[in-house]
Amino acid sequence: MTDYQVIPEIDIIIATGHFLAQRGLQLDQFSVPRGKGMDTKSAKNRIFRAFCFTPGFVPYFVNEGPDIIGTSETEWWQIECKGSGSGKPQTQRNNFDRALASVGSYYGEDTKQLPEQCRNARAYLGLALPASPTYLNELKRRVRQALREILNLWVLLYQPESKSIRAVSPEDSY
């Protein structure tokens, strides 16, 4: 994958949602990409088509906060997703910085907001990114294993060829 391959954030969100669903989590909340050239209605429709939500259950769509929140009785995930554009490497680094800052801001969130059956769930943070050379370089340079272990931060690398996630646990190497 080259640095300049465009991978829309919604593709990362959907692949990450599938990763969580495979772990048995309910997808409770989504924050769809907004901004110039972004079609939020289309993004929401893609999310509904991508997942078989329980009849009567509608996930929350929010304007801020984690891009995905997923819960089970044992796990509570808050994930920040970032796509890649055709911008220069400096733009990609700036996008990386914003995503990392966002996921860091979720650390220590209060579980009182969770449904009763999830209140004892272990908190997980996730940073979902394309496995691009720029993002991988920034991860290796600035998001060391010790930090990931303290935060219980998983790095979820989007593989464009398979449209899937390669999960890197806090204890694993990139």
C-alpha positions in Angstrom: 0.0 0.0 0.0 1.4 3.4 -0.9 1.1 6.4 1.4 -1.2 8.1 -1.1 -3.9 5.4 -1.4 -7.2 6.9 -0.5 -9.1 4.7 2.0 -12.3 6.3 3.3 -12.8 6.4 7.0 -16.2 4.7 6.6 -14.3 1.6 5.2 -12.2 1.5 8.4 -15.4 1.9 10.6 -17.2 -1.0 8.9 -14.1 -3.3 9.0 -13.6 -2.4 12.7 -17.3 -3.1 13.4 -17.0 -6.5 11.9 -13.9 -7.2 14.1 -15.9 -6.2 17.2 -18.9 -8.3 16.1 -16.7 -11.3 15.7 -15.6 -10.8 19.4 -19.3 -11.0 20.3 -19.8 -7.3 21.0 -22.9 -5.2 20.4 -22.2 -2.1 18.3 -23.9 0.6 20.3 -22.6 3.9 18.9 -21.1 5.3 15.7 -19.7 8.7 14.9 -19.8 8.9 11.1 -17.3 11.0 9.2 -18.3 14.6 8.6 -16.8 17.4 6.6 -16.4 18.7 3.1 -17.4 16.1 0.5 -18.7 13.7 3.2 -22.2 12.2 2.8 -23.3 11.3 6.3 -26.6 9.8 5.2 -24.8 7.5 2.8 -22.3 6.5 5.6 -25.2 5.7 7.9 -26.9 3.6 5.2 -23.6 1.7 4.6 -23.4 0.9 8.4 -27.0 -0.4 8.4 -26.3 -2.6 5.4 -23.0 -3.9 6.8 -24.5 -5.2 10.1 -27.5 -7.3 11.0 -28.8 -5.3 14.0 -31.2 -7.0 16.3 -34.8 -6.1 15.2 -35.8 -3.0 17.2 -32.3 -2.1 18.1 -30.9 1.1 16.5 -27.4 2.2 17.2 -26.8 5.7 18.3 -25.2 8.1 15.8 -23.4 10.9 17.4 -21.4 13.9 16.2 -18.5 13.6 18.6 -16.7 11.0 20.7 -15.4 7.6 19.7 -16.1 6.5 16.2 -17.4 3.2 17.5 -18.5 2.0 20.9 -19.1 -1.8 21.3 -20.1 -3.6 24.5 -20.6 -7.0 25.9 -20.7 -8.3 29.5 -17.0 -8.6 29.5 -15.6 -5.9 27.1 -16.2 -2.2 26.5 -14.5 -0.9 23.5 -14.0 2.8 22.5 -12.4 3.1 19.1 -11.1 6.0 17.0 -10.9 5.4 13.3 -9.0 7.3 10.7 -8.9 6.8 6.9 -6.1 7.9 4.6 -6.4 10.6 1.9 -4.3 11.7 -0.9 -2.6 14.4 1.1 1.1 14.9 1.7 2.9 12.9 4.4 2.6 15.9 6.8 -1.2 15.8 6.4 -1.2 12.1 7.2 0.9 12.8 10.3 -1.5 15.5 11.4 -4.4 13.1 10.9 -2.5 10.5 12.9 -1.9 13.1 15.7 -5.6 14.0 15.9 -6.6 10.3 16.0 -4.1 9.5 18.7 -5.1 12.5 20.8 -8.8 11.5 20.5 -8.3 7.9 21.6 -6.1 9.1 24.5 -9.0 11.4 25.6 -11.3 8.3 26.1 -9.0 6.8 28.7 -10.7 6.6 32.1 -14.2 7.1 30.9 -16.8 6.3 33.5 -18.6 2.9 33.2 -21.7 4.4 34.9 -23.0 5.3 31.4 -23.0 1.6 30.4 -26.0 -0.7 30.7 -26.1 -2.6 34.0 -25.0 -5.9 32.5 -21.8 -4.2 31.1 -20.7 -2.3 34.2 -18.0 -4.8 35.1 -16.7 -5.0 31.6 -13.0 -4.4 30.9 -12.3 -1.2 29.1 -10.4 -1.4 25.8 -9.2 1.5 23.6 -8.7 1.1 19.9 -7.0 3.1 17.2 -8.1 1.8 13.8 -5.9 3.0 10.8 -4.9 1.8 7.4 -1.7 -0.2 7.4 0.0 2.6 5.4 3.8 3.2 5.6 3.2 6.6 7.1 0.8 5.4 9.8 3.0 2.4 10.6 6.1 4.6 10.9 4.2 6.9 13.3 3.0 4.0 15.4 6.5 2.5 15.7 8.0 5.8 16.5 5.5 7.3 18.9 3.1 4.6 20.3 5.3 2.3 22.2 4.3 -1.0 23.8 4.6 0.4 27.3 2.0 3.1 26.6 -0.3 0.6 24.8 -0.1 -1.7 27.8 -1.0 1.1 30.3 -3.9 2.3 28.3 -5.0 -1.2 27.1 -4.7 0.3 23.6 -5.2 -2.0 20.7 -4.0 -0.9 17.2 -6.4 -2.2 14.6 -4.7 -2.1 11.2 -7.0 -2.1 8.2 -5.8 -4.4 5.4 -7.3 -2.9 2.1 -6.7 -6.1 0.1 -9.0 -8.2 2.4 -11.0 -5.3 3.8 -10.3 -6.7 7.2 -8.6 -5.8 10.5 -5.3 -7.1 11.8 -5.5 -6.6 15.5 -2.3 -5.8 17.4 -2.8 -6.3 21.1 -0.9 -4.1 23.6 1.5 -6.9 24.2 2.2 -7.6 20.6 4.7 -5.9 18.2 3.6 -4.1 15.0 
